[in-house]
Amino acid sequence: MKQIQRGFTLIELVVVIVILGILAAVALPKFVDLSKDARTSVMQAVQGSMRGADTMIYAKAAVAGELKATGIVKINNVDISTVYGYAANGAELAKVMDLSPDITPPTGTDNLFQHAKAPTSTTCSVTYTAATDVKAPQYDLASGGC
């Protein structure tokens, strides 16, 4: 009498599950793109770094008595132009920051720190607005194009 097989053996089920797991591990990264979140986090870190660097500049300016409308402080043998104790513009602030090669620092009076690998770099950026006599500096994050 011939025996009729019903269902699958345990080994066959385990092999199928392993193959599905391998396929999922290979295919999942193609469907889940975390690069936007990574670029947004990088720009948030740049914003925090800008705040920290500007606080250091302000502390040096306060010690040197340079809290007036314009001044210069020396940090690590680099002259930093200041306005009311804070960095005069983004380029001055970038002098004391250790930026990733993916971040394009501002040049001249441009105050825009941009992520070079973003699809739209102007909307994946942090804009620095210098201090005034009545207002502290601003660090505005734009992460819509990251």
C-alpha positions in Angstrom: 0.0 0.0 0.0 1.3 3.4 -1.0 1.6 6.1 1.6 0.1 9.5 0.7 2.0 12.6 1.8 -0.1 15.3 3.4 1.4 18.8 4.0 5.1 19.7 4.2 7.8 18.5 6.4 9.4 20.7 9.0 12.6 21.0 7.1 10.8 22.2 4.0 9.0 24.9 6.0 12.2 26.1 7.6 14.0 26.3 4.2 11.1 28.4 2.8 11.2 30.7 5.8 14.9 31.2 5.5 14.6 32.0 1.8 11.9 34.5 2.5 14.0 36.1 5.2 17.0 36.5 2.8 14.8 38.0 0.2 13.3 40.4 2.7 16.7 41.5 3.9 17.9 42.2 0.4 14.7 43.9 -0.8 13.8 46.0 2.2 16.6 48.6 1.9 15.4 49.3 -1.7 11.9 50.2 -0.4 12.9 52.0 2.9 14.9 55.2 2.2 16.3 56.6 5.4 18.6 59.1 3.7 16.1 62.0 4.1 15.9 61.4 7.9 19.7 61.2 8.0 20.2 64.5 6.1 17.6 66.2 8.4 19.4 64.9 11.5 22.7 66.2 10.1 21.2 69.7 9.6 19.8 69.6 13.1 23.3 68.8 14.4 24.7 71.7 12.3 22.1 74.0 13.9 23.2 72.9 17.3 26.9 73.2 16.4 26.2 76.8 15.2 24.6 77.7 18.6 27.5 76.2 20.5 30.1 77.9 18.4 28.3 81.3 18.7 28.1 80.9 22.4 31.9 80.3 22.6 32.5 83.4 20.4 30.2 85.4 22.7 32.1 84.2 25.8 35.4 85.2 24.3 34.0 88.6 23.2 32.7 89.2 26.7 36.0 88.4 28.3 37.8 90.6 25.8 35.3 93.5 26.2 34.1 93.2 22.6 30.4 93.3 23.1 29.9 96.5 21.0 28.4 96.9 17.5 31.6 95.6 15.9 34.6 93.8 17.2 37.2 91.1 16.6 38.0 88.1 18.8 40.8 85.5 18.3 39.9 81.8 18.7 42.6 79.3 17.9 44.7 82.0 16.3 41.8 82.9 13.9 40.3 86.4 13.9 36.5 86.3 14.1 34.5 89.5 13.3 31.7 90.0 15.8 28.5 92.0 16.0 27.4 92.6 19.6 29.6 89.7 20.7 28.3 87.1 18.2 29.7 86.1 14.8 29.1 88.8 12.2 27.9 86.4 9.6 27.8 82.7 8.6 31.3 82.7 7.1 32.8 84.1 10.3 30.8 81.5 12.3 32.0 78.7 10.0 35.7 79.6 10.8 35.3 78.0 14.3 33.1 75.1 13.3 34.3 71.6 12.3 32.0 70.9 9.4 31.5 67.6 7.5 32.5 67.7 3.8 28.8 67.2 3.0 28.0 70.6 4.5 28.6 73.6 2.2 29.5 76.6 4.5 28.5 80.1 3.6 30.9 82.4 1.7 31.2 86.1 2.1 28.0 87.5 3.5 25.9 84.5 2.5 24.5 83.0 5.7 23.3 79.6 4.4 24.8 76.3 5.6 23.6 73.7 3.0 23.7 70.0 2.8 25.5 69.2 -0.5 23.9 65.8 -1.1 20.3 67.0 -0.6 18.0 66.9 -3.6 17.2 70.6 -3.0 20.1 72.1 -1.0 18.5 75.5 -0.4 15.6 73.8 1.4 17.9 71.5 3.4 19.9 74.2 5.2 20.3 76.3 8.2 20.3 80.1 7.8 22.3 82.2 10.3 20.9 85.7 11.1 23.4 87.9 12.9 22.6 89.5 16.2 21.4 93.1 16.5 21.5 95.4 19.5 18.1 94.1 20.7 18.0 90.6 19.3 20.2 87.5 19.7 21.3 85.6 16.6 18.8 83.3 14.9 19.5 79.8 13.4 16.6 78.8 11.1 16.4 75.2 9.9 14.8 74.4 6.6 14.5 70.6 6.2 11.7 70.3 3.6 14.1 69.5 0.8 16.3 67.1 2.6 
